[in-house]
Amino acid sequence: MTLLDQALIEEASKKSGLIWVRGPEGPARSLWHVWHDGAVCVVGGGPLEQPLDGLGLTDGGTATVSVRSKDKGGRLVVWPARVVELAPRGERWETVVGELRSKRLNAPDFPTVAERWASECRVLRLEPAGAPVQKPGAMPDGSQAAVPAPTPATTRRRIPAGLPKLLFRRRRQHGT
């Protein structure tokens, strides 16, 4: 991997608040993360955190990370990663959790979130494991859109006939 590839992976990952991770199992999943010490770090798996189940991310395993462009939102770089699971309360774990905690300000238990993560969650480092598979100048043709996941959700039904009158009357009463 060239220095330019390393810089592209690092800068894109630092600036993007969301990445897509595809493990050996299942479809890619969007995850919030932090870039720390040469790797993407994520926390998840507990009832109050992002789900990591179904991805097949295991210590020493592999994953593929897709990073979007912050300004345009399109895919910027896709790179292979090596998964490293950090042992709870270890020195590296404490450092990474400090970084993750600073980004997880809306946690319902912010003062004690590290204890919850140690007992309920997994903290993973996704370390670059080779040259980018896709990058500017080397993107695949076509949309690369995924098939939507099956869901019990339905499309919206027709609106009731009286709803437009109700909404119009409310606007007129409020002077808008």
N, C-alpha and C positions, 0 to 999 in steps of 0.2 A: 504494500500500500504506500502510495506516495505521500509526501508532506501536504500536498494540495488536497488529496482525498481526506486525510486526517483533519485538516482545517475545515473542510466543507462539512464533514460529519459533526465536528464539535460546534461550529458556529450555528449550523442549522438546528441542532439539538438544543443548544442553549437558548435560542430565540423563540423556538416553538413551544407553546405551553401544552401541546398535545402531540402524542406520537401514536402510530398504529403498530402493534406488535402481533406477529404471527408466529405461533409456536409450532411444534410438530403436529399438533392436533387442532382441529377446529378452524374457524375463520379468524381473520385479523380482528383485534379489539383495540379501541382507542383507550389510551391511558395517560393520566397526568404524570409528570416526572420532574426530576431535576438532573442537571448535568453536574457530576461531581468527580473530580480526580480521574478524568479520562473515560468515563462511562455514564450511561443513562441509569439512573436509580429510580425504582418504583416501589411502592408499598401497596399491598392489597391482600385480599383473601379473607378478611374478617367481615362481619355483618355490616359494619359501618363504612367500609372502604371499598374501593373498586374491585370487582371480581377478577381473579386470576385463574379460577378454575376453568377447565375446558380448553386451555391453551397448551397444556402439557409442558410447562416451563419447569424444568428440574435442574438442580445443581449440576453443572458440567454439560448441560444440554445446549442446544442451539435455538436460535430464533432469528426472525427477520424483522428489522425495524424500518418503518417508513416515516419520514419526517416531511412535514409540509412547509411551504414557504410562508413566513409570517405575514408578508404584505399581500400576496395574491391568494394564498390558501391552497394552492395546488401542490402536488407531490414534488419535492425538491431532490431528495436523495433517499435511496433504499440501501441498507447495508446489513451484512450478516453479523450476528452477535453471539457471543458465548455467555451463557447464563451462569451467574455466581450467586448462590443464596448465602446471605450473611447470617452468621449465628447470632441469635438474640443476645444483647448486652455485651457483645465483644467490642473491642476498640474500634474496628472499622464500622461496625453496626452503629455505635454511638455517634460517630462522626457523620455518617450518612443520614441517620435519623434526625440529627440536628438540622441538616439542610432541608430534608423533606418536611419537617415540622414547621420551618419558616414559611413554606409554601402552602401549608394546610391550615390556614387561619380560621376557616369556618368549621373546624372540628367541634362536635358538641361537647367534648371533654378536653379542650385544648391544653389545660395545665398538666393533665395526666395522659396525654395521647401516647407518649413513648411507652408507658407501662402497658397500655392496651395493645399497641403494636407488638410488643415483646411476647405477650401471651396469646394473641388471637391472629396475628397477621404474619405475612412473609415480606421481607425486604430483599429485593433482588437488584443486582448490578448487571446490566446488559453491556458487555464490553465489546467494542468493535473487533471483529475476528477476520478481517480481510477487506479487500477493496470494495467500494460501493458497487452494487449490482446495477443500480440505476442512478444517474446523475445528469446534470445539464450536459447536453451533447450526446448522451447515451441513454435516451429514454425509449421505451417500446412504442410501437405504433398502436393505435386504438385507444379506447377509453379506459380499459382495465377496471371497469366498474364491476362490483360484486353483485351477485344475485341477492336481493333482500332476504333476510332471515324470516322463516315462517312465524306468523304472529296471530293471535286470536282477535286482534284489533280489526275493526271494520271501518269502512269509509263513512263519511258523514252523511246523515240522512237529509232529506229536504227540510228547509227551515219552515216553521209554522207560518201560515198565511198572515197572521196578525202581527208577527214580529217586526216587519219593517215599519208599520204604523206606530207601534209602541216605541221603537227606537227614534223615529222621526219626531214624535211628540216630546220625548225626553230632551232631545237637542233644542227644540224650540223653547221649552220651559227654562232651560239653563242659558239661553241667549247665545247659543253657538250655531 
